[in-house]
Amino acid sequence: MNSGVEPDTFHLRREECPAWAASTRTSDPEMNPVELDRLEQQMPALLRQVEDTVYWAMFEPEQVATLQLTRYFSEDVHGTYFIGRQHLEKHPNQPGISIVETEFCLRETTQQERPYIYQRYVVMLEWNTSTSSGRALLGRDHQRASVLSTLNVRLVKTFELSDVERQNGIEEEWRRLLSARWDELLNVLQGAATEELEDGSSSGELDDTFFPERIEMTGEYAIRGLSDWGTEDGTSDVLVSLIFQAHPSFPDQQAFNYLNLDFIVSIQADNPLEIEFLGNSAG
């Protein structure tokens, strides 16, 4: 088998969600309270199917060939996991069916005193409370956006130019212009970053796991640095680096730099700012 672990050495074992990890459960306001109560009562069965779905995605031969989830797993990932966040909503087209999203947090256990989250997945099920059964939904099976992976993209630091610690090679003339147009720059960056995350990242669903993964991210970001990118014909190009945060992966983790997004912003005195995406890298 072309994978990093073998089924006979990998056994999914659920443990309690640790206190430091998010375990909120949200629901669509349109969900019927009776249906929510049924889902709560059937949650043990539902979570067993979540586990079965993950194991199927990892080791069913066809899925091994297409998803390759375990191909590069560390040898210290043995199957210990916990359930994090969940979202419940009614199916838009099928009465009596709910869509349940579950955050599946697989742990690495090398450091027993501080095991950390090795990988997060979004596991999506269609669940029928009348039969207490459901079926797995992969990203290729539906058109809806994962709620757990939907980011509230928001600036949390560097609200002023003076807050940005790394400023390299920017001439005083352009620094003054940047300061005068700072609010405009923040708006342009917010729109460009949101668009790039929507188009250039994965949800974390079992068949959508390339870097960067939105399920790992909080949506919070700051401006990491500003650098001169050249000046020509009255236009100054500035490299703007944004750093995005991730959810904690182990106890007492305060801030986890997960993703850098780099943009080139072109500044002219009398024209709107122009922005171009340059690339991303791990934080």
C-alpha positions as CSV (number, residue, x, y, z in Angstrom):
1,M,0.0,0.0,0.0
2,N,1.4,3.4,-1.0
3,S,0.9,5.1,2.4
4,G,2.7,6.2,5.5
5,V,0.8,3.9,7.8
6,E,-0.8,0.5,7.6
7,P,-4.3,-0.5,8.8
8,D,-3.0,-3.1,11.1
9,T,-0.9,-0.5,13.1
10,F,-3.4,2.4,12.8
11,H,-6.5,2.2,15.0
12,L,-8.8,5.2,15.5
13,R,-9.4,5.8,19.2
14,R,-11.5,8.7,20.3
15,E,-10.6,10.7,23.5
16,E,-12.3,13.6,25.1
17,C,-11.9,17.0,23.6
18,P,-9.2,18.8,25.7
19,A,-10.2,22.1,27.5
20,W,-7.9,24.2,25.3
21,A,-9.5,23.1,22.0
22,A,-12.7,24.6,20.6
23,S,-15.7,22.3,20.9
24,T,-18.6,24.6,20.1
25,R,-21.7,23.3,18.3
26,T,-23.6,25.7,16.2
27,S,-26.9,25.2,14.3
28,D,-28.9,26.8,11.6
29,P,-31.6,29.1,13.1
30,E,-34.1,27.3,10.9
31,M,-33.4,23.9,12.5
32,N,-36.5,22.5,14.2
33,P,-35.9,22.1,18.0
34,V,-37.4,18.6,17.8
35,E,-34.9,17.7,15.1
36,L,-32.0,19.2,17.1
37,D,-33.1,17.1,20.1
38,R,-33.1,13.9,18.0
39,L,-29.7,14.7,16.7
40,E,-28.4,15.1,20.2
41,Q,-29.8,11.8,21.2
42,Q,-28.3,10.1,18.1
43,M,-24.9,11.8,18.4
44,P,-23.1,8.7,19.6
45,A,-24.2,6.8,16.5
46,L,-23.5,9.8,14.3
47,L,-19.9,10.1,15.7
48,R,-19.3,6.4,15.1
49,Q,-20.1,7.0,11.5
50,V,-17.8,10.0,11.4
51,E,-15.0,7.7,12.6
52,D,-16.0,5.0,10.1
53,T,-15.9,7.7,7.3
54,V,-12.4,8.8,8.2
55,Y,-11.1,5.2,8.3
56,W,-12.8,4.5,4.9
57,A,-11.2,7.6,3.4
58,M,-7.8,6.6,4.7
59,F,-7.8,2.9,3.9
60,E,-10.5,1.9,1.4
61,P,-8.4,1.0,-1.7
62,E,-10.1,3.3,-4.1
63,Q,-9.8,6.2,-1.7
64,V,-6.2,5.4,-1.0
65,A,-5.5,5.8,-4.7
66,T,-7.4,9.1,-5.0
67,L,-7.2,10.8,-1.6
68,Q,-3.8,9.5,-0.3
69,L,-4.6,10.9,3.1
70,T,-2.0,8.8,5.0
71,R,0.7,8.8,2.4
72,Y,3.0,11.2,4.3
73,F,1.8,10.5,7.9
74,S,4.3,10.6,10.7
75,E,5.0,7.1,12.1
76,D,3.9,8.6,15.5
77,V,0.3,9.1,14.3
78,H,-1.5,6.0,15.5
79,G,-5.1,7.0,15.3
80,T,-5.8,8.9,18.6
81,Y,-8.3,11.7,17.9
82,F,-10.9,14.0,19.4
83,I,-14.0,15.7,18.1
84,G,-13.8,19.5,18.0
85,R,-16.4,21.9,16.6
86,Q,-19.7,20.9,14.9
87,H,-22.3,22.6,12.8
88,L,-25.9,21.3,12.2
89,E,-28.3,22.5,9.5
90,K,-31.3,21.1,7.7
91,H,-30.9,19.8,4.2
92,P,-32.1,22.5,1.7
93,N,-33.9,19.9,-0.6
94,Q,-34.6,16.8,1.5
95,P,-37.1,17.1,4.4
96,G,-36.1,15.1,7.4
97,I,-32.4,15.1,6.5
98,S,-29.8,17.2,8.3
99,I,-26.3,18.1,7.2
100,V,-23.8,17.7,10.0
101,E,-20.2,19.0,9.8
102,T,-17.7,17.6,12.4
103,E,-14.2,18.8,13.0
104,F,-12.1,15.6,13.4
105,C,-8.7,16.3,15.1
106,L,-6.1,13.6,14.6
107,R,-3.3,13.7,17.2
108,E,0.4,12.9,17.1
109,T,1.6,11.2,20.2
110,T,5.4,11.4,20.2
111,Q,5.5,13.9,23.1
112,Q,3.2,12.2,25.6
113,E,3.3,15.2,27.9
114,R,2.1,17.5,25.1
115,P,0.5,15.6,22.2
116,Y,-0.5,18.0,19.5
117,I,-3.1,18.1,16.6
118,Y,-1.4,16.6,13.6
119,Q,-4.3,17.1,11.1
120,R,-7.8,18.6,11.2
121,Y,-10.5,17.3,8.8
122,V,-14.0,18.4,8.1
123,V,-16.2,15.3,8.0
124,M,-19.7,16.0,6.5
125,L,-22.6,13.7,6.8
126,E,-26.2,13.7,5.6
127,W,-28.1,12.3,8.6
128,N,-31.6,10.9,8.7
129,T,-33.0,11.0,12.3
130,S,-35.9,8.7,11.3
131,T,-33.5,5.8,10.6
132,S,-30.6,7.0,12.8
133,S,-28.3,6.6,9.8
134,G,-26.5,8.7,7.3
135,R,-24.0,8.9,4.5
136,A,-20.7,10.6,4.0
137,L,-20.5,13.7,1.8
138,L,-17.2,14.5,0.1
139,G,-16.5,17.9,-1.4
140,R,-17.0,16.5,-4.9
141,D,-20.6,15.4,-3.9
142,H,-22.0,18.9,-3.1
143,Q,-21.8,22.6,-3.9
144,R,-22.2,24.0,-0.5
145,A,-19.4,25.8,1.4
146,S,-18.3,24.2,4.6
147,V,-19.5,26.4,7.5
148,L,-16.7,25.2,9.8
149,S,-14.2,26.3,7.1
150,T,-15.8,29.7,6.5
151,L,-13.5,32.4,7.7
152,N,-14.3,35.7,9.3
153,V,-11.3,37.4,7.8
154,R,-10.3,40.3,10.1
155,L,-7.3,42.5,10.9
156,V,-6.5,42.2,14.6
157,K,-3.2,44.2,14.8
158,T,-1.3,46.9,12.8
159,F,-4.2,49.2,12.6
160,E,-1.8,52.1,11.9
161,L,1.3,52.4,9.8
162,S,3.4,52.9,12.9
163,D,2.2,49.5,14.3
164,V,4.1,47.6,11.5
165,E,7.5,46.7,12.9
166,R,9.1,45.6,9.6
167,Q,9.4,48.5,7.2
168,N,12.3,48.1,4.7
169,G,13.6,50.6,2.3
170,I,10.5,52.8,1.9
171,E,11.4,56.4,1.2
172,E,9.9,59.1,3.4
173,E,7.8,60.5,0.6
174,W,6.1,57.2,0.0
175,R,5.8,56.6,3.8
176,R,3.9,59.8,4.2
177,L,1.6,58.9,1.3
178,L,1.1,55.4,2.7
179,S,0.1,57.0,6.1
180,A,-2.3,59.4,4.4
181,R,-4.0,56.5,2.5
182,W,-3.7,53.9,5.2
183,D,-7.5,53.2,5.6
184,E,-7.7,52.8,1.8
185,L,-4.8,50.3,1.9
186,L,-6.4,48.3,4.7
187,N,-9.6,48.0,2.7
188,V,-7.8,46.9,-0.4
189,L,-5.8,44.3,1.5
190,Q,-8.9,43.0,3.2
191,G,-10.7,42.5,-0.1
192,A,-7.7,40.9,-1.8
193,A,-6.9,38.6,1.1
194,T,-10.5,37.4,1.4
195,E,-10.6,36.7,-2.3
196,E,-7.3,34.8,-2.3
197,L,-8.4,32.6,0.7
198,E,-11.7,31.8,-1.0
199,D,-10.0,30.9,-4.3
200,G,-6.6,29.6,-3.3
201,S,-7.1,27.5,-0.2
202,S,-8.8,24.2,0.8
203,S,-11.7,23.6,3.1
204,G,-10.1,20.6,5.0
205,E,-12.8,18.2,3.8
206,L,-11.5,14.7,3.2
207,D,-11.0,15.3,-0.5
208,D,-9.9,18.9,-0.2
209,T,-6.8,19.0,2.0
210,F,-4.1,21.0,0.2
211,F,-2.2,23.9,2.0
212,P,-3.4,26.3,3.1
213,E,-6.5,24.8,4.8
214,R,-9.2,27.1,6.1
215,I,-10.2,24.6,8.9
216,E,-6.8,25.3,10.5
217,M,-7.3,29.1,10.5
218,T,-9.0,31.6,12.7
219,G,-9.3,34.3,10.1
220,E,-7.3,36.7,12.1
221,Y,-4.3,38.4,10.5
222,A,-1.9,41.3,10.8
223,I,0.5,43.1,8.5
224,R,3.9,41.4,9.0
225,G,6.0,43.8,6.9
226,L,6.3,46.5,4.2
227,S,9.2,46.5,1.8
228,D,10.1,48.7,-1.1
229,W,9.5,46.9,-4.4
230,G,10.7,49.6,-6.7
231,T,9.7,53.1,-8.0
232,E,9.2,54.0,-11.6
233,D,7.4,56.9,-13.4
234,G,5.8,58.2,-10.3
235,T,4.5,54.8,-9.1
236,S,5.9,53.2,-6.0
237,D,5.4,49.4,-5.6
238,V,5.3,48.1,-2.0
239,L,5.5,44.5,-0.9
240,V,3.0,43.9,1.8
241,S,3.2,40.7,3.8
242,L,0.2,39.5,5.8
243,I,0.5,36.8,8.5
244,F,-2.6,34.7,9.3
245,Q,-3.2,32.8,12.6
246,A,-4.2,29.2,13.2
247,H,-6.2,27.5,15.9
248,P,-4.1,26.2,18.8
249,S,-2.6,22.7,18.2
250,F,-1.4,22.0,21.8
251,P,-2.0,23.4,25.3
252,D,-0.9,26.9,26.2
253,Q,-0.2,27.9,22.6
254,Q,-0.9,31.6,22.3
255,A,-0.3,32.5,18.7
256,F,0.4,30.2,15.8
257,N,1.6,31.9,12.6
258,Y,0.2,29.6,9.9
259,L,0.2,31.4,6.5
260,N,1.9,34.3,4.8
261,L,0.2,36.1,1.9
262,D,2.3,38.5,-0.1
263,F,0.8,41.3,-2.3
264,I,2.3,44.0,-4.4
265,V,0.5,47.4,-3.9
266,S,1.1,50.1,-6.5
267,I,0.8,53.6,-5.2
268,Q,0.4,56.8,-7.2
269,A,-0.5,60.1,-5.7
270,D,-3.7,60.8,-7.6
271,N,-4.9,57.3,-8.5
272,P,-6.6,54.4,-6.7
273,L,-4.3,51.8,-5.2
274,E,-3.7,48.7,-7.3
275,I,-3.0,45.3,-5.8
276,E,-1.6,42.1,-7.2
277,F,-1.2,38.7,-5.4
278,L,2.4,37.6,-5.3
279,G,2.3,34.2,-3.5
280,N,1.9,32.4,-0.2
281,S,4.1,30.4,2.1
282,A,3.9,28.7,5.5
283,G,4.0,31.0,8.5
